[in-house]
Amino acid sequence: MNSKNVTYTSTLPNTVMEEVVEYANRHNKKKNEVITEAITTFLKEKRKQEYAETFKKMENDPEQKFLAEAGLGDFLE
């Protein structure tokens, strides 16, 4: 992934920005660091949810179940 910074403009509700500022002040961080951490954590959690949903969908697919079980058998040997 490219590590260059991108400048963007957005709006947030006052209450959200107040919480960002308060958190940043308490933890001696910059606002943009807090926002970056929050977005990164949010996206990581969403990827986990999507991954789990994929497994739930495959759970009811007989072909996928067979392939998974066959692969597990090979792994255990």
Biopython code that builds the backbone (N, CA, C, O; Angstrom):
import numpy as np
from Bio.PDB.StructureBuilder import StructureBuilder

atoms = [
    (1, "MET", "N", (0.847, -1.185, 0.000)),
    (1, "MET", "CA", (0.000, 0.000, 0.000)),
    (1, "MET", "C", (0.885, 1.237, 0.000)),
    (1, "MET", "O", (1.929, 1.265, 0.651)),
    (2, "ASN", "N", (0.469, 2.236, -0.718)),
    (2, "ASN", "CA", (1.211, 3.479, -0.803)),
    (2, "ASN", "C", (1.117, 4.220, 0.528)),
    (2, "ASN", "O", (0.018, 4.404, 1.051)),
    (3, "SER", "N", (2.243, 4.647, 1.080)),
    (3, "SER", "CA", (2.243, 5.291, 2.394)),
    (3, "SER", "C", (2.185, 6.814, 2.322)),
    (3, "SER", "O", (2.330, 7.484, 3.344)),
    (4, "LYS", "N", (1.977, 7.361, 1.149)),
    (4, "LYS", "CA", (1.857, 8.817, 1.040)),
    (4, "LYS", "C", (0.545, 9.265, 1.663)),
    (4, "LYS", "O", (-0.448, 8.537, 1.639)),
    (5, "ASN", "N", (0.549, 10.445, 2.208)),
    (5, "ASN", "CA", (-0.664, 11.010, 2.786)),
    (5, "ASN", "C", (-1.519, 11.631, 1.706)),
    (5, "ASN", "O", (-1.022, 12.094, 0.680)),
    (6, "VAL", "N", (-2.811, 11.632, 1.955)),
    (6, "VAL", "CA", (-3.777, 12.241, 1.057)),
    (6, "VAL", "C", (-4.524, 13.303, 1.843)),
    (6, "VAL", "O", (-4.949, 13.058, 2.972)),
    (7, "THR", "N", (-4.683, 14.454, 1.267)),
    (7, "THR", "CA", (-5.462, 15.512, 1.903)),
    (7, "THR", "C", (-6.911, 15.384, 1.447)),
    (7, "THR", "O", (-7.192, 15.216, 0.260)),
    (8, "TYR", "N", (-7.815, 15.467, 2.400)),
    (8, "TYR", "CA", (-9.233, 15.374, 2.082)),
    (8, "TYR", "C", (-10.005, 16.365, 2.947)),
    (8, "TYR", "O", (-9.520, 16.829, 3.980)),
    (9, "THR", "N", (-11.193, 16.670, 2.507)),
    (9, "THR", "CA", (-12.068, 17.568, 3.246)),
    (9, "THR", "C", (-13.363, 16.828, 3.532)),
    (9, "THR", "O", (-13.934, 16.183, 2.653)),
    (10, "SER", "N", (-13.811, 16.928, 4.758)),
    (10, "SER", "CA", (-15.034, 16.252, 5.153)),
    (10, "SER", "C", (-15.682, 17.043, 6.276)),
    (10, "SER", "O", (-15.078, 17.951, 6.846)),
    (11, "THR", "N", (-16.895, 16.692, 6.577)),
    (11, "THR", "CA", (-17.584, 17.311, 7.713)),
    (11, "THR", "C", (-17.991, 16.228, 8.692)),
    (11, "THR", "O", (-18.307, 15.104, 8.303)),
    (12, "LEU", "N", (-17.978, 16.580, 9.962)),
    (12, "LEU", "CA", (-18.398, 15.689, 11.036)),
    (12, "LEU", "C", (-19.373, 16.434, 11.929)),
    (12, "LEU", "O", (-19.317, 17.659, 12.030)),
    (13, "PRO", "N", (-20.257, 15.708, 12.570)),
    (13, "PRO", "CA", (-21.120, 16.373, 13.553)),
    (13, "PRO", "C", (-20.257, 16.970, 14.675)),
    (13, "PRO", "O", (-19.216, 16.417, 15.030)),
    (14, "ASN", "N", (-20.693, 18.077, 15.212)),
    (14, "ASN", "CA", (-19.954, 18.740, 16.291)),
    (14, "ASN", "C", (-19.656, 17.789, 17.441)),
    (14, "ASN", "O", (-18.556, 17.799, 17.993)),
    (15, "THR", "N", (-20.637, 16.968, 17.800)),
    (15, "THR", "CA", (-20.451, 16.067, 18.945)),
    (15, "THR", "C", (-19.327, 15.066, 18.687)),
    (15, "THR", "O", (-18.572, 14.732, 19.600)),
    (16, "VAL", "N", (-19.214, 14.593, 17.465)),
    (16, "VAL", "CA", (-18.148, 13.641, 17.134)),
    (16, "VAL", "C", (-16.797, 14.340, 17.210)),
    (16, "VAL", "O", (-15.854, 13.800, 17.790)),
    (17, "MET", "N", (-16.692, 15.516, 16.641)),
    (17, "MET", "CA", (-15.420, 16.240, 16.680)),
    (17, "MET", "C", (-15.039, 16.592, 18.109)),
    (17, "MET", "O", (-13.860, 16.547, 18.461)),
    (18, "GLU", "N", (-16.012, 16.939, 18.933)),
    (18, "GLU", "CA", (-15.718, 17.234, 20.335)),
    (18, "GLU", "C", (-15.117, 16.011, 21.024)),
    (18, "GLU", "O", (-14.187, 16.136, 21.821)),
    (19, "GLU", "N", (-15.651, 14.826, 20.715)),
    (19, "GLU", "CA", (-15.105, 13.601, 21.303)),
    (19, "GLU", "C", (-13.701, 13.313, 20.785)),
    (19, "GLU", "O", (-12.837, 12.863, 21.537)),
    (20, "VAL", "N", (-13.478, 13.573, 19.505)),
    (20, "VAL", "CA", (-12.149, 13.374, 18.930)),
    (20, "VAL", "C", (-11.148, 14.293, 19.619)),
    (20, "VAL", "O", (-10.067, 13.853, 20.010)),
    (21, "VAL", "N", (-11.497, 15.550, 19.766)),
    (21, "VAL", "CA", (-10.605, 16.527, 20.397)),
    (21, "VAL", "C", (-10.339, 16.137, 21.854)),
    (21, "VAL", "O", (-9.200, 16.183, 22.318)),
    (22, "GLU", "N", (-11.383, 15.759, 22.557)),
    (22, "GLU", "CA", (-11.232, 15.365, 23.965)),
    (22, "GLU", "C", (-10.314, 14.137, 24.082)),
    (22, "GLU", "O", (-9.419, 14.107, 24.927)),
    (23, "TYR", "N", (-10.537, 13.139, 23.241)),
    (23, "TYR", "CA", (-9.707, 11.934, 23.272)),
    (23, "TYR", "C", (-8.260, 12.268, 22.921)),
    (23, "TYR", "O", (-7.332, 11.816, 23.592)),
    (24, "ALA", "N", (-8.076, 13.053, 21.879)),
    (24, "ALA", "CA", (-6.728, 13.442, 21.454)),
    (24, "ALA", "C", (-5.989, 14.176, 22.580)),
    (24, "ALA", "O", (-4.812, 13.913, 22.829)),
    (25, "ASN", "N", (-6.672, 15.080, 23.244)),
    (25, "ASN", "CA", (-6.051, 15.826, 24.339)),
    (25, "ASN", "C", (-5.669, 14.913, 25.500)),
    (25, "ASN", "O", (-4.582, 15.037, 26.065)),
    (26, "ARG", "N", (-6.575, 13.990, 25.854)),
    (26, "ARG", "CA", (-6.301, 13.077, 26.972)),
    (26, "ARG", "C", (-5.134, 12.146, 26.686)),
    (26, "ARG", "O", (-4.399, 11.763, 27.596)),
    (27, "HIS", "N", (-4.967, 11.786, 25.428)),
    (27, "HIS", "CA", (-3.947, 10.800, 25.056)),
    (27, "HIS", "C", (-2.749, 11.424, 24.336)),
    (27, "HIS", "O", (-1.914, 10.722, 23.765)),
    (28, "ASN", "N", (-2.685, 12.738, 24.376)),
    (28, "ASN", "CA", (-1.567, 13.476, 23.780)),
    (28, "ASN", "C", (-1.324, 13.057, 22.328)),
    (28, "ASN", "O", (-0.202, 12.744, 21.930)),
    (29, "LYS", "N", (-2.406, 13.060, 21.555)),
    (29, "LYS", "CA", (-2.340, 12.694, 20.137)),
    (29, "LYS", "C", (-2.907, 13.823, 19.302)),
    (29, "LYS", "O", (-3.603, 14.706, 19.805)),
    (30, "LYS", "N", (-2.598, 13.777, 18.028)),
    (30, "LYS", "CA", (-3.186, 14.733, 17.095)),
    (30, "LYS", "C", (-4.558, 14.207, 16.666)),
    (30, "LYS", "O", (-4.809, 13.002, 16.670)),
    (31, "LYS", "N", (-5.429, 15.132, 16.301)),
    (31, "LYS", "CA", (-6.771, 14.729, 15.864)),
    (31, "LYS", "C", (-6.714, 13.781, 14.678)),
    (31, "LYS", "O", (-7.454, 12.798, 14.629)),
    (32, "ASN", "N", (-5.836, 14.073, 13.718)),
    (32, "ASN", "CA", (-5.775, 13.211, 12.541)),
    (32, "ASN", "C", (-5.296, 11.799, 12.911)),
    (32, "ASN", "O", (-5.677, 10.831, 12.253)),
    (33, "GLU", "N", (-4.466, 11.670, 13.955)),
    (33, "GLU", "CA", (-4.046, 10.339, 14.415)),
    (33, "GLU", "C", (-5.239, 9.572, 14.984)),
    (33, "GLU", "O", (-5.403, 8.381, 14.720)),
    (34, "VAL", "N", (-6.057, 10.253, 15.755)),
    (34, "VAL", "CA", (-7.244, 9.616, 16.344)),
    (34, "VAL", "C", (-8.202, 9.171, 15.238)),
    (34, "VAL", "O", (-8.715, 8.053, 15.265)),
    (35, "ILE", "N", (-8.434, 10.042, 14.282)),
    (35, "ILE", "CA", (-9.351, 9.714, 13.189)),
    (35, "ILE", "C", (-8.790, 8.560, 12.355)),
    (35, "ILE", "O", (-9.539, 7.662, 11.970)),
    (36, "THR", "N", (-7.494, 8.569, 12.073)),
    (36, "THR", "CA", (-6.876, 7.482, 11.307)),
    (36, "THR", "C", (-7.002, 6.160, 12.050)),
    (36, "THR", "O", (-7.352, 5.142, 11.453)),
    (37, "GLU", "N", (-6.717, 6.171, 13.352)),
    (37, "GLU", "CA", (-6.848, 4.951, 14.147)),
    (37, "GLU", "C", (-8.287, 4.446, 14.155)),
    (37, "GLU", "O", (-8.527, 3.243, 14.055)),
    (38, "ALA", "N", (-9.238, 5.362, 14.272)),
    (38, "ALA", "CA", (-10.648, 4.975, 14.307)),
    (38, "ALA", "C", (-11.084, 4.345, 12.984)),
    (38, "ALA", "O", (-11.768, 3.321, 12.977)),
    (39, "ILE", "N", (-10.699, 4.940, 11.892)),
    (39, "ILE", "CA", (-11.076, 4.410, 10.580)),
    (39, "ILE", "C", (-10.394, 3.063, 10.332)),
    (39, "ILE", "O", (-11.016, 2.135, 9.816)),
    (40, "THR", "N", (-9.122, 2.960, 10.699)),
    (40, "THR", "CA", (-8.391, 1.705, 10.521)),
    (40, "THR", "C", (-9.040, 0.581, 11.324)),
    (40, "THR", "O", (-9.216, -0.525, 10.813)),
    (41, "THR", "N", (-9.393, 0.856, 12.566)),
    (41, "THR", "CA", (-10.055, -0.139, 13.409)),
    (41, "THR", "C", (-11.415, -0.521, 12.838)),
    (41, "THR", "O", (-11.767, -1.700, 12.804)),
    (42, "PHE", "N", (-12.167, 0.455, 12.397)),
    (42, "PHE", "CA", (-13.483, 0.210, 11.796)),
    (42, "PHE", "C", (-13.359, -0.714, 10.589)),
    (42, "PHE", "O", (-14.104, -1.687, 10.468)),
    (43, "LEU", "N", (-12.420, -0.410, 9.698)),
    (43, "LEU", "CA", (-12.266, -1.219, 8.481)),
    (43, "LEU", "C", (-11.791, -2.625, 8.801)),
    (43, "LEU", "O", (-12.224, -3.583, 8.160)),
    (44, "LYS", "N", (-10.911, -2.767, 9.778)),
    (44, "LYS", "CA", (-10.441, -4.097, 10.184)),
    (44, "LYS", "C", (-11.612, -4.938, 10.696)),
    (44, "LYS", "O", (-11.742, -6.111, 10.346)),
    (45, "GLU", "N", (-12.455, -4.335, 11.519)),
    (45, "GLU", "CA", (-13.618, -5.048, 12.053)),
    (45, "GLU", "C", (-14.603, -5.430, 10.947)),
    (45, "GLU", "O", (-15.173, -6.520, 10.973)),
    (46, "LYS", "N", (-14.801, -4.544, 9.985)),
    (46, "LYS", "CA", (-15.693, -4.843, 8.865)),
    (46, "LYS", "C", (-15.155, -6.014, 8.044)),
    (46, "LYS", "O", (-15.924, -6.871, 7.610)),
    (47, "ARG", "N", (-13.827, -6.054, 7.826)),
    (47, "ARG", "CA", (-13.227, -7.176, 7.095)),
    (47, "ARG", "C", (-13.434, -8.482, 7.852)),
    (47, "ARG", "O", (-13.719, -9.511, 7.239)),
    (48, "LYS", "N", (-13.295, -8.456, 9.176)),
    (48, "LYS", "CA", (-13.527, -9.645, 9.995)),
    (48, "LYS", "C", (-14.976, -10.117, 9.850)),
    (48, "LYS", "O", (-15.232, -11.312, 9.704)),
    (49, "GLN", "N", (-15.913, -9.179, 9.891)),
    (49, "GLN", "CA", (-17.328, -9.516, 9.752)),
    (49, "GLN", "C", (-17.607, -10.141, 8.391)),
    (49, "GLN", "O", (-18.327, -11.135, 8.294)),
    (50, "GLU", "N", (-17.039, -9.560, 7.344)),
    (50, "GLU", "CA", (-17.236, -10.087, 5.995)),
    (50, "GLU", "C", (-16.652, -11.488, 5.875)),
    (50, "GLU", "O", (-17.250, -12.360, 5.245)),
    (51, "TYR", "N", (-15.503, -11.703, 6.469)),
    (51, "TYR", "CA", (-14.848, -12.999, 6.455)),
    (51, "TYR", "C", (-15.731, -14.035, 7.154)),
    (51, "TYR", "O", (-15.926, -15.137, 6.641)),
    (52, "ALA", "N", (-16.262, -13.679, 8.322)),
    (52, "ALA", "CA", (-17.136, -14.582, 9.072)),
    (52, "ALA", "C", (-18.413, -14.879, 8.292)),
    (52, "ALA", "O", (-18.876, -16.020, 8.276)),
    (53, "GLU", "N", (-18.980, -13.873, 7.651)),
    (53, "GLU", "CA", (-20.195, -14.075, 6.856)),
    (53, "GLU", "C", (-19.944, -15.023, 5.688)),
    (53, "GLU", "O", (-20.813, -15.819, 5.333)),
    (54, "THR", "N", (-18.755, -14.938, 5.092)),
    (54, "THR", "CA", (-18.405, -15.837, 3.996)),
    (54, "THR", "C", (-18.407, -17.279, 4.485)),
    (54, "THR", "O", (-18.918, -18.165, 3.799)),
    (55, "PHE", "N", (-17.840, -17.522, 5.663)),
    (55, "PHE", "CA", (-17.834, -18.878, 6.199)),
    (55, "PHE", "C", (-19.238, -19.354, 6.524)),
    (55, "PHE", "O", (-19.556, -20.526, 6.320)),
    (56, "LYS", "N", (-20.083, -18.465, 7.026)),
    (56, "LYS", "CA", (-21.465, -18.853, 7.320)),
    (56, "LYS", "C", (-22.200, -19.246, 6.047)),
    (56, "LYS", "O", (-22.980, -20.198, 6.049)),
    (57, "LYS", "N", (-21.958, -18.518, 4.956)),
    (57, "LYS", "CA", (-22.605, -18.846, 3.685)),
    (57, "LYS", "C", (-22.114, -20.196, 3.169)),
    (57, "LYS", "O", (-22.896, -20.989, 2.644)),
    (58, "MET", "N", (-20.822, -20.450, 3.321)),
    (58, "MET", "CA", (-20.244, -21.702, 2.832)),
    (58, "MET", "C", (-20.687, -22.895, 3.675)),
    (58, "MET", "O", (-20.665, -24.033, 3.206)),
    (59, "GLU", "N", (-21.082, -22.637, 4.903)),
    (59, "GLU", "CA", (-21.479, -23.693, 5.822)),
    (59, "GLU", "C", (-22.619, -24.540, 5.252)),
    (59, "GLU", "O", (-22.675, -25.747, 5.488)),
    (60, "ASN", "N", (-23.513, -23.919, 4.514)),
    (60, "ASN", "CA", (-24.673, -24.624, 3.963)),
    (60, "ASN", "C", (-24.456, -25.098, 2.528)),
    (60, "ASN", "O", (-25.375, -25.625, 1.903)),
    (61, "ASP", "N", (-23.268, -24.916, 2.017)),
    (61, "ASP", "CA", (-22.949, -25.347, 0.655)),
    (61, "ASP", "C", (-22.267, -26.717, 0.737)),
    (61, "ASP", "O", (-21.125, -26.809, 1.187)),
    (62, "PRO", "N", (-22.958, -27.784, 0.304)),
    (62, "PRO", "CA", (-22.403, -29.134, 0.426)),
    (62, "PRO", "C", (-21.043, -29.299, -0.262)),
    (62, "PRO", "O", (-20.166, -29.986, 0.263)),
    (63, "GLU", "N", (-20.864, -28.684, -1.416)),
    (63, "GLU", "CA", (-19.602, -28.812, -2.133)),
    (63, "GLU", "C", (-18.463, -28.161, -1.354)),
    (63, "GLU", "O", (-17.378, -28.732, -1.244)),
    (64, "GLN", "N", (-18.706, -26.972, -0.815)),
    (64, "GLN", "CA", (-17.682, -26.287, -0.039)),
    (64, "GLN", "C", (-17.354, -27.068, 1.239)),
    (64, "GLN", "O", (-16.195, -27.153, 1.647)),
    (65, "LYS", "N", (-18.387, -27.631, 1.859)),
    (65, "LYS", "CA", (-18.182, -28.414, 3.074)),
    (65, "LYS", "C", (-17.324, -29.639, 2.765)),
    (65, "LYS", "O", (-16.408, -29.964, 3.521)),
    (66, "PHE", "N", (-17.618, -30.317, 1.661)),
    (66, "PHE", "CA", (-16.845, -31.480, 1.248)),
    (66, "PHE", "C", (-15.380, -31.101, 1.019)),
    (66, "PHE", "O", (-14.472, -31.785, 1.491)),
    (67, "LEU", "N", (-15.164, -30.009, 0.294)),
    (67, "LEU", "CA", (-13.792, -29.570, 0.018)),
    (67, "LEU", "C", (-13.036, -29.224, 1.302)),
    (67, "LEU", "O", (-11.859, -29.553, 1.450)),
    (68, "ALA", "N", (-13.719, -28.565, 2.214)),
    (68, "ALA", "CA", (-13.082, -28.191, 3.481)),
    (68, "ALA", "C", (-12.729, -29.434, 4.289)),
    (68, "ALA", "O", (-11.632, -29.536, 4.837)),
    (69, "GLU", "N", (-13.662, -30.374, 4.359)),
    (69, "GLU", "CA", (-13.398, -31.592, 5.114)),
    (69, "GLU", "C", (-12.303, -32.423, 4.463)),
    (69, "GLU", "O", (-11.472, -33.006, 5.160)),
    (70, "ALA", "N", (-12.291, -32.485, 3.143)),
    (70, "ALA", "CA", (-11.251, -33.231, 2.435)),
    (70, "ALA", "C", (-9.894, -32.604, 2.687)),
    (70, "ALA", "O", (-8.914, -33.315, 2.912)),
    (71, "GLY", "N", (-9.824, -31.304, 2.654)),
    (71, "GLY", "CA", (-8.562, -30.609, 2.906)),
    (71, "GLY", "C", (-8.107, -30.789, 4.333)),
    (71, "GLY", "O", (-6.906, -30.903, 4.579)),
    (72, "LEU", "N", (-9.015, -30.818, 5.278)),
    (72, "LEU", "CA", (-8.664, -31.008, 6.677)),
    (72, "LEU", "C", (-8.099, -32.407, 6.877)),
    (72, "LEU", "O", (-7.136, -32.586, 7.622)),
    (73, "GLY", "N", (-8.685, -33.393, 6.222)),
    (73, "GLY", "CA", (-8.182, -34.760, 6.314)),
    (73, "GLY", "C", (-6.752, -34.858, 5.824)),
    (73, "GLY", "O", (-5.914, -35.494, 6.463)),
    (74, "ASP", "N", (-6.471, -34.234, 4.695)),
    (74, "ASP", "CA", (-5.105, -34.220, 4.162)),
    (74, "ASP", "C", (-4.153, -33.532, 5.132)),
    (74, "ASP", "O", (-3.019, -33.972, 5.322)),
    (75, "PHE", "N", (-4.615, -32.470, 5.730)),
    (75, "PHE", "CA", (-3.790, -31.717, 6.663)),
    (75, "PHE", "C", (-3.426, -32.569, 7.877)),
    (75, "PHE", "O", (-2.287, -32.547, 8.344)),
    (76, "LEU", "N", (-4.425, -33.332, 8.391)),
    (76, "LEU", "CA", (-4.183, -34.130, 9.594)),
    (76, "LEU", "C", (-3.238, -35.294, 9.331)),
    (76, "LEU", "O", (-2.554, -35.754, 10.246)),
    (77, "GLU", "N", (-3.192, -35.775, 8.092)),
    (77, "GLU", "CA", (-2.277, -36.873, 7.743)),
    (77, "GLU", "C", (-0.903, -36.300, 7.625)),
    (77, "GLU", "O", (0.047, -37.029, 7.338)),
]
sb = StructureBuilder()
sb.init_structure("model")
sb.init_model(0)
sb.init_chain("A")
sb.init_seg("    ")
for serial, (resi, resn, name, xyz) in enumerate(atoms, 1):
    if name == "N":
        sb.init_residue(resn, " ", resi, " ")
    sb.init_atom(name, np.array(xyz, "f"), 0.0, 1.0, " ", f" {name:<3s}", serial, name[0])
structure = sb.get_structure()
